[in-house]
């Protein structure tokens, strides 16, 4: 094997632009399955036809099974980035690879070698340059070690096989050059069209589903026909799902097919087979349809062949006639590659209902059009296949299930979504708005691997479907279908680019679609159309976003609809003259067709006091944002703490799904123990539509809280806190710049108050002068699961002092279940003090803290308590020692290191250790001296939910801590403490904390 890479091949994969052409690759492959070693032994020959005007001396070849061979592949890097550590920590026996390659032409060996960065890409030096119009035949043996099916698309689960992306395959060479690409899970493919002739040898009791048509295999055809007539039999039992032993006899079956660009096959000895057929609506062509499923899923899949029929029929109706003679769906619920398409066949993942199964089968069958027949570059333009296909899927679900609710299997979601008129569209819109409302969405024009995991679904699939649904409403069904059919006929079995699609759609519709292709697809800009005024049919409106927009406006008079007009407008204020001067109410996008980011400002009336406002709707508990008005959610809120006792009140909020620009929460409660009003509230505005090269988001808010700190039979004490704040999220690319930076500035004002009974029967009250603090904080964090990190630098300022600190957290995952070694370091120092001593003990540093903190940020059940159950509650602040002790305080500086190591099993157990250092001052006859005291602890604990709910039991501590315990009469069991970080469980902030 030649491993010296020619210098020319290190150059970018580019070529001179030229008129459209595409290469052709015709394959002949024979493969034998060894189901004991999970190995494929194969021989491949392909004919490469150079239809370009460029003479080629080298081909680039994809060897994608090598994506599974070790931790150094692009696949493993991507899985690590998205938090799937299964391949990273997999045993070698579970991994896969391709080897035994020996490329030759007519028996003459060819030089080849691996890409300098990717082991799943190779270059192949031709024996002689391949001139335009010429072809070359290349052959090679190869062997594939099939990886575990838990990683990605190629794999096996015991003796169930999912054989995809498995053979050496030339990369696409087109007008822009070579498109050699590593295999990825997020990011699909781009391959040349051609013919396939594949023979498969394996034990005779395997049931096989594959791309293409069975050829010269009459016994196999009869075998499948016979199985398709068998009753379902036992299903859903352990016995029915047992894989039978392989027969010693083997069979060889052959599949052939023209005008395809890939070949996948699936083999399982348990498969139940069902066969049907469908006649296409335009050509009358008959297509045989098949489903293969395991006994465990027999009931769920009992009607699945009809889902395939309807998918082929409706996609043919809306996109263009299916050109092949068969279409198959495979039950792949035990494979990580479930929900994936290949020409003429698709594998489906685990589904929870027949409707959701129908939905996914339709989507995956639909990929026969996008990208099976319309072979766009999925890696560079994922929206052209996943997104456009999701749009046709949306039409399919509307047609098949017009009265259905949300198909997302989240408990209670259908109830929350009551009143939504188009749930199939609404769930895509909610998915898109999840990040778009937080200014974290991404333009559709970037490559697949550049999307975050959430945006790949929310933008590529959902936003694209919404854009094309917007276009459908704008053009009408007849024109939309005309555009889609013309695109299909013009570009089937070719490689269309975005500009090709735009050209066809603009030609067929007669419309300028720059608002769609440039504003909606090529950017992440958002549009928000706001209705301002209505008089005599003149509508004033403003586009608040920075996207040009086309939108419908509907007019009413006395509740009767007058009609709808479509308008194109640029950002800013505009006026629309409607043909109905009698209109007394208009609504923009009344039927929810556009990508308007907030429709609650879309309506205006001609008469009345509040022409643009509707009274908010009060709803219990929670709900999904309404389009016609704002909602206020309420719920009874019980609470308890040791000082105020039981509390009862009402939680009011406007927080809902998706996130609101201005969010507020108010929770007033009456405390039955302290007999006073307590509670909390906050309001925060998110500047989440800014266009800036520096800031992603800006958040400005005000919060307040009051809660008890002491209570006995004749006295009660409490604190009152108010805090204005502003926080800046700096802009970044989450893939190339994984460190997220946030800068926050807040002020904190705290009052201490008390009320106590006097002996004469009267009461007296006290309220302290306020203590004011200013905090400037910078946090940089990397949340990647393999090695998450965070560095927080804080500057606190009070009237008489200034102090600064830095906290560094680093974790290292050591198995795929996210078991970690965590280490934390903290250093804090006073930078200025106006006096020698602090007047408030909470302002000092401490290695160990109980249920108290300087800024009253944490929610404690018994703040300040020392001898009760909840005095064991603490938070990991400053020194973060888990052992309670009084020594270790400092009015100058402090330093500590804390470490935790999870046990390597499912039970959440960990060992820990801490070391801390504080200065000590000794006064003697010789004067005052300063030294450094060292403290340590070690023990065991249960981090049930890390940093939220944890229990810790220090077993070994330093002598100074032991002296503290002895002086207070404490025992070893008094060291047991727990973390209950209630402030981190605030459901009203949950959406804002989701990673993009």
VOLO-919966 format. One record per residue (C-alpha): x, y, z; chain; residue in three letters. Coordinates in steps of 0.5 Angstrom, whole numbers, plus 500, padded with zeros to 3 digits. Each point is the difference from the previous one (the first is absolute). Layout:
REM VOLO-919966
X|Y|Z|A|Ala
...
***
This chain:
REM VOLO-919966
500|500|500|A|Unk
503|507|498|A|Unk
499|505|506|A|Unk
504|506|496|A|Unk
495|505|499|A|Unk
501|504|493|A|Unk
501|507|502|A|Unk
494|502|495|A|Unk
495|496|504|A|Unk
502|505|506|A|Unk
496|505|496|A|Unk
493|502|501|A|Unk
495|496|497|A|Unk
498|505|494|A|Unk
500|500|493|A|Unk
498|505|495|A|Unk
493|502|499|A|Unk
497|497|494|A|Unk
493|498|497|A|Unk
496|495|504|A|Unk
503|493|499|A|Unk
499|494|505|A|Unk
505|494|501|A|Unk
497|493|499|A|Unk
502|494|505|A|Unk
498|493|498|A|Unk
501|495|506|A|Unk
500|492|500|A|Unk
501|497|507|A|Unk
500|494|503|A|Unk
500|499|507|A|Unk
500|494|505|A|Unk
497|501|508|A|Unk
504|497|505|A|Unk
495|500|506|A|Unk
504|497|505|A|Unk
506|505|499|A|Unk
495|506|498|A|Unk
505|501|494|A|Unk
498|501|492|A|Unk
505|497|495|A|Unk
499|503|494|A|Unk
502|502|493|A|Unk
499|506|496|A|Unk
501|503|493|A|Unk
497|506|497|A|Unk
500|504|494|A|Unk
502|507|501|A|Unk
497|505|494|A|Unk
504|507|499|A|Unk
494|504|497|A|Unk
504|506|502|A|Unk
505|505|496|A|Unk
505|498|505|A|Unk
505|495|499|A|Unk
501|496|507|A|Unk
506|497|502|A|Unk
497|498|507|A|Unk
494|498|503|A|Unk
498|501|507|A|Unk
496|494|504|A|Unk
496|500|506|A|Unk
502|494|504|A|Unk
494|502|506|A|Unk
501|494|504|A|Unk
506|503|502|A|Unk
496|505|504|A|Unk
499|495|505|A|Unk
507|497|501|A|Unk
503|505|506|A|Unk
499|506|504|A|Unk
503|505|495|A|Unk
495|500|494|A|Unk
496|505|498|A|Unk
494|496|502|A|Unk
502|499|507|A|Unk
502|508|501|A|Unk
493|501|498|A|Unk
497|495|505|A|Unk
504|503|505|A|Unk
498|507|499|A|Unk
493|498|500|A|Unk
500|496|507|A|Unk
500|493|497|A|Unk
506|497|503|A|Unk
499|493|498|A|Unk
505|499|494|A|Unk
505|504|504|A|Unk
500|495|506|A|Unk
498|494|496|A|Unk
504|494|500|A|Unk
504|498|494|A|Unk
495|494|499|A|Unk
495|505|499|A|Unk
503|504|495|A|Unk
500|499|492|A|Unk
505|501|494|A|Unk
502|499|493|A|Unk
506|496|498|A|Unk
503|495|495|A|Unk
500|505|495|A|Unk
504|499|493|A|Unk
497|505|495|A|Unk
502|498|493|A|Unk
499|501|492|A|Unk
500|494|496|A|Unk
504|496|505|A|Unk
505|506|501|A|Unk
501|503|507|A|Unk
498|507|501|A|Unk
503|505|505|A|Unk
496|502|505|A|Unk
500|503|507|A|Unk
496|503|506|A|Unk
498|508|500|A|Unk
505|503|505|A|Unk
494|502|505|A|Unk
495|495|499|A|Unk
501|492|500|A|Unk
493|499|496|A|Unk
502|504|494|A|Unk
506|497|495|A|Unk
503|503|494|A|Unk
501|495|494|A|Unk
505|501|495|A|Unk
498|498|493|A|Unk
505|496|496|A|Unk
499|505|494|A|Unk
496|507|500|A|Unk
492|499|499|A|Unk
499|505|494|A|Unk
493|503|499|A|Unk
495|495|497|A|Unk
504|494|502|A|Unk
499|495|506|A|Unk
504|495|504|A|Unk
498|494|504|A|Unk
503|499|507|A|Unk
500|494|504|A|Unk
501|498|507|A|Unk
499|495|505|A|Unk
498|503|507|A|Unk
498|497|507|A|Unk
496|504|505|A|Unk
499|499|507|A|Unk
493|502|502|A|Unk
500|504|506|A|Unk
495|500|505|A|Unk
493|503|498|A|Unk
500|505|506|A|Unk
504|505|497|A|Unk
498|502|493|A|Unk
497|497|494|A|Unk
504|494|498|A|Unk
500|495|505|A|Unk
497|494|503|A|Unk
496|498|507|A|Unk
502|493|501|A|Unk
498|496|493|A|Unk
496|506|498|A|Unk
504|504|494|A|Unk
499|507|498|A|Unk
505|500|494|A|Unk
500|507|497|A|Unk
506|505|498|A|Unk
504|493|500|A|Unk
504|500|493|A|Unk
506|504|497|A|Unk
496|506|496|A|Unk
503|506|496|A|Unk
498|507|502|A|Unk
497|504|496|A|Unk
504|505|495|A|Unk
495|505|497|A|Unk
501|507|498|A|Unk
503|503|506|A|Unk
505|494|501|A|Unk
501|494|504|A|Unk
495|499|506|A|Unk
504|495|504|A|Unk
497|500|507|A|Unk
500|496|507|A|Unk
495|496|502|A|Unk
495|503|506|A|Unk
494|499|503|A|Unk
497|507|500|A|Unk
502|502|492|A|Unk
498|495|495|A|Unk
502|498|493|A|Unk
502|502|493|A|Unk
501|495|495|A|Unk
500|498|492|A|Unk
494|497|497|A|Unk
502|493|496|A|Unk
498|493|500|A|Unk
500|495|506|A|Unk
501|492|499|A|Unk
501|497|507|A|Unk
500|493|502|A|Unk
499|498|507|A|Unk
502|493|503|A|Unk
498|499|507|A|Unk
496|494|504|A|Unk
494|498|497|A|Unk
495|502|506|A|Unk
502|507|499|A|Unk
494|505|498|A|Unk
503|505|496|A|Unk
498|507|497|A|Unk
504|504|496|A|Unk
501|506|495|A|Unk
498|497|493|A|Unk
496|494|497|A|Unk
501|493|501|A|Unk
503|497|493|A|Unk
501|493|498|A|Unk
498|498|508|A|Unk
493|497|499|A|Unk
501|496|506|A|Unk
501|506|504|A|Unk
494|503|497|A|Unk
496|494|502|A|Unk
503|500|507|A|Unk
498|507|501|A|Unk
493|499|497|A|Unk
499|494|504|A|Unk
502|504|507|A|Unk
495|506|498|A|Unk
494|495|500|A|Unk
502|498|507|A|Unk
496|502|506|A|Unk
503|505|505|A|Unk
500|494|505|A|Unk
503|502|507|A|Unk
502|507|501|A|Unk
503|504|505|A|Unk
503|494|504|A|Unk
507|499|502|A|Unk
500|493|496|A|Unk
497|503|494|A|Unk
506|505|500|A|Unk
505|495|501|A|Unk
505|499|494|A|Unk
500|493|497|A|Unk
507|497|499|A|Unk
502|500|493|A|Unk
500|495|495|A|Unk
506|496|497|A|Unk
497|501|493|A|Unk
501|507|497|A|Unk
497|503|494|A|Unk
502|505|495|A|Unk
495|506|498|A|Unk
501|505|495|A|Unk
497|507|499|A|Unk
501|505|495|A|Unk
498|507|498|A|Unk
501|506|496|A|Unk
500|507|501|A|Unk
502|500|507|A|Unk
506|503|504|A|Unk
500|495|506|A|Unk
499|493|503|A|Unk
498|498|507|A|Unk
497|493|502|A|Unk
497|497|507|A|Unk
500|493|502|A|Unk
497|497|506|A|Unk
497|493|501|A|Unk
494|502|504|A|Unk
497|505|495|A|Unk
493|499|498|A|Unk
498|502|493|A|Unk
494|504|497|A|Unk
499|502|493|A|Unk
495|504|496|A|Unk
500|505|494|A|Unk
498|507|498|A|Unk
498|503|494|A|Unk
503|507|498|A|Unk
495|505|499|A|Unk
503|503|494|A|Unk
504|495|496|A|Unk
496|494|502|A|Unk
506|496|502|A|Unk
500|495|505|A|Unk
505|499|506|A|Unk
501|494|504|A|Unk
500|502|508|A|Unk
503|496|505|A|Unk
501|501|508|A|Unk
505|495|504|A|Unk
499|501|507|A|Unk
502|496|507|A|Unk
494|496|504|A|Unk
501|505|505|A|Unk
497|505|496|A|Unk
495|496|497|A|Unk
494|504|502|A|Unk
503|507|499|A|Unk
502|498|493|A|Unk
494|496|498|A|Unk
497|506|495|A|Unk
507|502|498|A|Unk
500|498|493|A|Unk
494|504|499|A|Unk
504|506|503|A|Unk
505|499|495|A|Unk
495|499|494|A|Unk
497|507|502|A|Unk
507|503|501|A|Unk
502|498|493|A|Unk
493|502|497|A|Unk
500|507|503|A|Unk
507|502|499|A|Unk
499|498|493|A|Unk
494|505|500|A|Unk
504|506|503|A|Unk
507|499|497|A|Unk
500|495|494|A|Unk
499|493|498|A|Unk
504|495|504|A|Unk
505|497|495|A|Unk
501|493|503|A|Unk
496|493|500|A|Unk
501|499|508|A|Unk
500|504|506|A|Unk
502|497|507|A|Unk
500|502|507|A|Unk
504|496|506|A|Unk
499|500|507|A|Unk
506|502|503|A|Unk
498|501|507|A|Unk
506|497|503|A|Unk
505|504|496|A|Unk
503|507|501|A|Unk
499|501|492|A|Unk
493|500|501|A|Unk
496|505|496|A|Unk
505|500|494|A|Unk
498|500|492|A|Unk
504|496|495|A|Unk
497|499|493|A|Unk
494|496|499|A|Unk
501|498|508|A|Unk
499|503|507|A|Unk
502|498|507|A|Unk
495|503|505|A|Unk
502|501|507|A|Unk
496|499|507|A|Unk
493|503|499|A|Unk
494|501|506|A|Unk
494|500|496|A|Unk
497|498|493|A|Unk
500|507|498|A|Unk
507|502|502|A|Unk
502|493|496|A|Unk
496|503|494|A|Unk
503|507|501|A|Unk
507|497|500|A|Unk
499|495|494|A|Unk
498|506|496|A|Unk
506|504|501|A|Unk
505|494|499|A|Unk
496|498|494|A|Unk
500|507|497|A|Unk
507|500|500|A|Unk
500|496|494|A|Unk
498|507|497|A|Unk
504|504|504|A|Unk
506|498|499|A|Unk
499|493|497|A|Unk
498|503|493|A|Unk
502|507|501|A|Unk
507|499|502|A|Unk
502|507|504|A|Unk
506|500|504|A|Unk
497|498|507|A|Unk
506|502|503|A|Unk
501|507|498|A|Unk
492|502|499|A|Unk
497|495|505|A|Unk
493|505|499|A|Unk
499|497|493|A|Unk
499|493|502|A|Unk
498|500|507|A|Unk
496|507|500|A|Unk
497|499|494|A|Unk
498|493|501|A|Unk
497|502|507|A|Unk
496|505|496|A|Unk
497|494|496|A|Unk
499|496|507|A|Unk
496|506|503|A|Unk
495|500|494|A|Unk
500|492|501|A|Unk
498|501|507|A|Unk
495|505|499|A|Unk
497|496|494|A|Unk
500|493|505|A|Unk
499|503|506|A|Unk
496|507|500|A|Unk
497|499|507|A|Unk
506|498|503|A|Unk
504|503|506|A|Unk
507|501|501|A|Unk
504|493|498|A|Unk
506|502|505|A|Unk
499|495|505|A|Unk
501|505|506|A|Unk
495|498|506|A|Unk
495|506|501|A|Unk
502|503|493|A|Unk
493|499|497|A|Unk
496|503|505|A|Unk
505|506|501|A|Unk
499|501|492|A|Unk
493|500|500|A|Unk
497|505|495|A|Unk
505|500|495|A|Unk
497|499|494|A|Unk
506|497|496|A|Unk
504|496|505|A|Unk
504|497|494|A|Unk
503|507|498|A|Unk
500|502|507|A|Unk
505|495|503|A|Unk
505|502|495|A|Unk
499|507|501|A|Unk
501|499|508|A|Unk
506|496|498|A|Unk
503|506|496|A|Unk
498|505|505|A|Unk
503|497|506|A|Unk
507|502|497|A|Unk
498|506|496|A|Unk
496|504|506|A|Unk
507|499|503|A|Unk
504|503|494|A|Unk
504|493|500|A|Unk
497|497|493|A|Unk
505|500|494|A|Unk
499|501|493|A|Unk
498|494|496|A|Unk
506|502|495|A|Unk
505|497|504|A|Unk
503|493|500|A|Unk
497|494|504|A|Unk
505|499|504|A|Unk
500|508|502|A|Unk
493|499|503|A|Unk
499|499|508|A|Unk
497|494|501|A|Unk
493|503|502|A|Unk
501|505|494|A|Unk
501|494|495|A|Unk
493|498|502|A|Unk
496|507|501|A|Unk
503|503|494|A|Unk
502|495|495|A|Unk
494|496|501|A|Unk
495|505|503|A|Unk
501|507|498|A|Unk
501|497|492|A|Unk
493|497|501|A|Unk
497|506|502|A|Unk
504|505|495|A|Unk
497|495|494|A|Unk
493|500|504|A|Unk
500|507|500|A|Unk
502|500|492|A|Unk
494|495|499|A|Unk
495|505|503|A|Unk
503|506|496|A|Unk
500|496|494|A|Unk
494|496|501|A|Unk
500|492|499|A|Unk
499|500|492|A|Unk
506|504|499|A|Unk
504|497|506|A|Unk
499|493|497|A|Unk
502|503|493|A|Unk
506|502|503|A|Unk
502|494|503|A|Unk
499|496|494|A|Unk
504|504|496|A|Unk
506|500|505|A|Unk
499|492|500|A|Unk
499|499|493|A|Unk
506|505|498|A|Unk
505|497|505|A|Unk
498|493|502|A|Unk
506|495|500|A|Unk
505|507|500|A|Unk
503|504|505|A|Unk
496|506|501|A|Unk
503|506|504|A|Unk
496|506|504|A|Unk
500|504|494|A|Unk
497|495|495|A|Unk
494|499|505|A|Unk
499|508|500|A|Unk
501|500|493|A|Unk
494|495|498|A|Unk
496|503|506|A|Unk
500|507|497|A|Unk
499|498|493|A|Unk
494|496|502|A|Unk
497|505|505|A|Unk
502|506|496|A|Unk
502|503|507|A|Unk
506|503|503|A|Unk
502|495|506|A|Unk
505|504|502|A|Unk
497|501|507|A|Unk
500|492|501|A|Unk
507|498|497|A|Unk
504|506|502|A|Unk
496|503|506|A|Unk
497|493|503|A|Unk
505|495|498|A|Unk
507|503|499|A|Unk
499|504|507|A|Unk
498|499|507|A|Unk
496|507|500|A|Unk
493|500|503|A|Unk
494|504|498|A|Unk
495|503|505|A|Unk
494|503|497|A|Unk
496|505|504|A|Unk
493|503|498|A|Unk
500|507|502|A|Unk
494|504|498|A|Unk
494|499|496|A|Unk
495|505|497|A|Unk
496|500|493|A|Unk
503|494|498|A|Unk
507|503|501|A|Unk
505|495|504|A|Unk
506|503|503|A|Unk
505|495|502|A|Unk
507|499|502|A|Unk
505|494|499|A|Unk
504|500|506|A|Unk
505|495|498|A|Unk
506|501|495|A|Unk
497|495|495|A|Unk
496|502|494|A|Unk
493|496|500|A|Unk
494|498|496|A|Unk
494|499|504|A|Unk
492|500|500|A|Unk
496|505|503|A|Unk
492|498|501|A|Unk
495|505|501|A|Unk
493|499|504|A|Unk
494|504|500|A|Unk
495|498|506|A|Unk
503|494|501|A|Unk
499|498|492|A|Unk
507|499|496|A|Unk
501|504|495|A|Unk
506|497|497|A|Unk
507|500|500|A|Unk
506|503|496|A|Unk
507|499|500|A|Unk
506|505|501|A|Unk
507|500|499|A|Unk
504|505|504|A|Unk
507|502|503|A|Unk
501|502|507|A|Unk
497|506|503|A|Unk
494|503|500|A|Unk
495|500|494|A|Unk
493|501|498|A|Unk
495|495|496|A|Unk
494|502|497|A|Unk
495|495|500|A|Unk
494|499|495|A|Unk
495|500|506|A|Unk
499|507|503|A|Unk
495|497|505|A|Unk
504|496|503|A|Unk
500|500|508|A|Unk
505|495|501|A|Unk
506|497|497|A|Unk
505|495|502|A|Unk
507|499|497|A|Unk
501|492|498|A|Unk
494|498|503|A|Unk
501|493|498|A|Unk
507|499|503|A|Unk
503|499|493|A|Unk
507|504|501|A|Unk
506|500|504|A|Unk
498|506|504|A|Unk
503|500|507|A|Unk
495|502|504|A|Unk
492|501|497|A|Unk
497|503|507|A|Unk
501|507|497|A|Unk
497|498|493|A|Unk
493|503|501|A|Unk
497|507|500|A|Unk
493|503|501|A|Unk
497|506|497|A|Unk
496|502|506|A|Unk
501|499|507|A|Unk
504|503|506|A|Unk
506|494|499|A|Unk
500|499|493|A|Unk
506|496|500|A|Unk
499|496|507|A|Unk
496|494|502|A|Unk
499|499|507|A|Unk
505|494|502|A|Unk
497|493|501|A|Unk
501|497|507|A|Unk
502|493|500|A|Unk
502|495|505|A|Unk
507|497|501|A|Unk
503|500|493|A|Unk
498|501|493|A|Unk
503|501|493|A|Unk
500|507|497|A|Unk
494|502|497|A|Unk
500|504|494|A|Unk
494|505|501|A|Unk
502|503|507|A|Unk
505|499|506|A|Unk
499|495|505|A|Unk
500|501|508|A|Unk
501|493|503|A|Unk
499|499|508|A|Unk
500|494|504|A|Unk
500|499|508|A|Unk
506|500|503|A|Unk
502|496|507|A|Unk
507|501|503|A|Unk
503|499|507|A|Unk
506|503|503|A|Unk
502|499|507|A|Unk
499|507|502|A|Unk
494|502|497|A|Unk
497|493|500|A|Unk
495|498|495|A|Unk
498|505|495|A|Unk
494|500|495|A|Unk
500|505|494|A|Unk
499|501|493|A|Unk
505|500|494|A|Unk
499|504|494|A|Unk
504|501|494|A|Unk
500|501|493|A|Unk
506|495|498|A|Unk
498|495|495|A|Unk
502|496|494|A|Unk
504|503|496|A|Unk
504|505|504|A|Unk
497|507|501|A|Unk
504|506|499|A|Unk
497|503|506|A|Unk
499|495|506|A|Unk
498|501|507|A|Unk
498|496|506|A|Unk
496|502|506|A|Unk
499|495|506|A|Unk
497|503|506|A|Unk
499|496|506|A|Unk
497|500|507|A|Unk
504|497|505|A|Unk
496|496|505|A|Unk
506|500|505|A|Unk
503|507|500|A|Unk
493|503|498|A|Unk
502|504|495|A|Unk
501|501|492|A|Unk
506|497|497|A|Unk
502|498|493|A|Unk
504|502|494|A|Unk
499|503|493|A|Unk
504|502|494|A|Unk
500|503|493|A|Unk
505|500|495|A|Unk
500|502|493|A|Unk
504|496|495|A|Unk
503|504|494|A|Unk
500|494|496|A|Unk
499|503|493|A|Unk
507|504|500|A|Unk
504|500|494|A|Unk
507|501|502|A|Unk
507|497|499|A|Unk
501|500|508|A|Unk
494|498|503|A|Unk
495|494|500|A|Unk
495|503|505|A|Unk
500|505|505|A|Unk
495|499|506|A|Unk
498|505|505|A|Unk
496|499|506|A|Unk
498|501|507|A|Unk
498|495|505|A|Unk
498|500|508|A|Unk
499|495|505|A|Unk
498|500|508|A|Unk
501|494|504|A|Unk
500|499|508|A|Unk
507|499|503|A|Unk
498|499|507|A|Unk
493|498|504|A|Unk
498|498|507|A|Unk
494|501|505|A|Unk
501|508|500|A|Unk
505|502|495|A|Unk
500|500|492|A|Unk
506|502|496|A|Unk
501|500|492|A|Unk
504|503|494|A|Unk
497|504|494|A|Unk
504|500|494|A|Unk
500|504|494|A|Unk
505|499|494|A|Unk
500|504|493|A|Unk
505|496|495|A|Unk
502|500|493|A|Unk
503|494|496|A|Unk
504|500|494|A|Unk
501|493|496|A|Unk
506|501|495|A|Unk
499|498|493|A|Unk
503|493|498|A|Unk
500|495|495|A|Unk
499|494|505|A|Unk
503|495|496|A|Unk
507|504|498|A|Unk
500|504|507|A|Unk
497|495|505|A|Unk
501|505|506|A|Unk
494|504|501|A|Unk
501|507|503|A|Unk
495|503|505|A|Unk
502|507|503|A|Unk
495|502|506|A|Unk
499|506|504|A|Unk
495|501|506|A|Unk
499|504|506|A|Unk
497|497|506|A|Unk
497|503|506|A|Unk
498|496|506|A|Unk
496|502|506|A|Unk
499|497|507|A|Unk
494|500|503|A|Unk
497|498|507|A|Unk
493|500|504|A|Unk
500|498|507|A|Unk
495|500|506|A|Unk
501|504|506|A|Unk
498|498|507|A|Unk
495|506|500|A|Unk
496|496|495|A|Unk
502|505|494|A|Unk
505|499|494|A|Unk
506|503|498|A|Unk
503|500|493|A|Unk
507|501|497|A|Unk
503|501|493|A|Unk
507|501|499|A|Unk
504|504|495|A|Unk
501|497|494|A|Unk
506|496|498|A|Unk
502|502|493|A|Unk
504|496|495|A|Unk
502|500|493|A|Unk
503|494|496|A|Unk
503|499|494|A|Unk
501|493|497|A|Unk
503|497|494|A|Unk
499|492|499|A|Unk
503|496|494|A|Unk
497|493|499|A|Unk
501|494|496|A|Unk
494|495|501|A|Unk
503|495|495|A|Unk
498|493|504|A|Unk
507|497|499|A|Unk
504|506|504|A|Unk
495|505|503|A|Unk
503|506|502|A|Unk
499|507|504|A|Unk
504|506|502|A|Unk
496|505|504|A|Unk
503|507|502|A|Unk
497|504|505|A|Unk
501|507|503|A|Unk
495|502|506|A|Unk
500|507|502|A|Unk
497|503|507|A|Unk
500|506|503|A|Unk
507|498|504|A|Unk
503|495|496|A|Unk
502|497|493|A|Unk
501|493|499|A|Unk
501|495|494|A|Unk
500|493|499|A|Unk
501|495|495|A|Unk
497|493|499|A|Unk
502|495|495|A|Unk
496|493|499|A|Unk
503|495|496|A|Unk
497|493|499|A|Unk
502|494|496|A|Unk
495|494|498|A|Unk
503|493|500|A|Unk
494|496|497|A|Unk
495|501|496|A|Unk
495|501|505|A|Unk
503|506|502|A|Unk
503|498|506|A|Unk
505|505|502|A|Unk
506|503|504|A|Unk
499|507|502|A|Unk
505|505|503|A|Unk
499|507|502|A|Unk
504|505|502|A|Unk
499|507|504|A|Unk
504|506|502|A|Unk
497|506|503|A|Unk
503|506|503|A|Unk
498|507|502|A|Unk
503|505|496|A|Unk
498|506|505|A|Unk
497|501|507|A|Unk
499|507|503|A|Unk
501|497|507|A|Unk
504|494|503|A|Unk
494|496|501|A|Unk
493|499|497|A|Unk
494|502|503|A|Unk
496|494|497|A|Unk
502|493|501|A|Unk
497|498|493|A|Unk
504|504|496|A|Unk
506|496|502|A|Unk
503|494|497|A|Unk
499|493|502|A|Unk
502|493|499|A|Unk
494|497|502|A|Unk
493|503|500|A|Unk
493|498|503|A|Unk
493|503|497|A|Unk
502|507|499|A|Unk
504|504|495|A|Unk
502|508|499|A|Unk
495|502|495|A|Unk
494|495|502|A|Unk
500|497|493|A|Unk
499|493|502|A|Unk
493|497|503|A|Unk
501|497|507|A|Unk
495|496|504|A|Unk
503|503|506|A|Unk
504|506|499|A|Unk
506|501|505|A|Unk
497|494|504|A|Unk
506|496|504|A|Unk
496|494|504|A|Unk
495|498|495|A|Unk
499|495|495|A|Unk
500|505|494|A|Unk
506|503|503|A|Unk
504|495|497|A|Unk
498|503|493|A|Unk
505|503|497|A|Unk
503|503|493|A|Unk
507|499|497|A|Unk
502|507|500|A|Unk
507|503|502|A|Unk
504|494|503|A|Unk
494|495|499|A|Unk
502|496|505|A|Unk
495|495|502|A|Unk
502|499|507|A|Unk
496|505|505|A|Unk
506|504|504|A|Unk
501|507|502|A|Unk
507|501|499|A|Unk
502|501|493|A|Unk
497|507|500|A|Unk
505|506|498|A|Unk
499|508|499|A|Unk
506|500|495|A|Unk
501|494|495|A|Unk
498|493|499|A|Unk
501|494|495|A|Unk
498|493|499|A|Unk
500|494|496|A|Unk
494|495|500|A|Unk
499|493|496|A|Unk
495|495|499|A|Unk
500|493|496|A|Unk
494|497|498|A|Unk
500|492|501|A|Unk
500|496|494|A|Unk
493|497|501|A|Unk
492|503|499|A|Unk
499|501|507|A|Unk
502|508|501|A|Unk
506|499|505|A|Unk
506|504|500|A|Unk
507|501|505|A|Unk
502|507|501|A|Unk
506|504|503|A|Unk
501|507|501|A|Unk
506|504|503|A|Unk
500|508|502|A|Unk
504|505|502|A|Unk
499|506|504|A|Unk
505|505|504|A|Unk
500|500|507|A|Unk
502|505|505|A|Unk
504|499|507|A|Unk
501|505|505|A|Unk
506|499|505|A|Unk
504|504|505|A|Unk
505|500|494|A|Unk
494|503|496|A|Unk
496|498|494|A|Unk
501|495|495|A|Unk
497|497|494|A|Unk
500|493|497|A|Unk
496|496|496|A|Unk
495|494|502|A|Unk
499|494|496|A|Unk
493|496|501|A|Unk
498|494|496|A|Unk
494|495|500|A|Unk
498|494|496|A|Unk
494|495|500|A|Unk
495|497|496|A|Unk
493|503|497|A|Unk
494|500|495|A|Unk
500|505|495|A|Unk
493|498|498|A|Unk
499|506|495|A|Unk
507|504|500|A|Unk
500|506|504|A|Unk
493|500|501|A|Unk
498|494|504|A|Unk
506|497|504|A|Unk
502|496|506|A|Unk
507|500|503|A|Unk
503|497|506|A|Unk
507|502|502|A|Unk
504|494|503|A|Unk
507|503|501|A|Unk
501|507|502|A|Unk
506|504|502|A|Unk
502|501|508|A|Unk
498|507|500|A|Unk
493|498|498|A|Unk
500|495|505|A|Unk
501|505|505|A|Unk
494|504|498|A|Unk
496|494|500|A|Unk
502|498|507|A|Unk
499|507|503|A|Unk
493|500|497|A|Unk
499|493|503|A|Unk
498|497|492|A|Unk
501|493|498|A|Unk
502|497|493|A|Unk
493|500|498|A|Unk
499|507|501|A|Unk
505|501|494|A|Unk
494|498|495|A|Unk
498|505|496|A|Unk
496|501|494|A|Unk
499|505|494|A|Unk
493|502|498|A|Unk
500|505|495|A|Unk
493|502|499|A|Unk
502|507|496|A|Unk
503|495|494|A|Unk
493|497|500|A|Unk
496|506|498|A|Unk
496|498|494|A|Unk
499|507|497|A|Unk
507|500|498|A|Unk
500|493|497|A|Unk
500|502|493|A|Unk
505|505|501|A|Unk
505|495|502|A|Unk
499|495|495|A|Unk
507|500|496|A|Unk
499|502|492|A|Unk
***
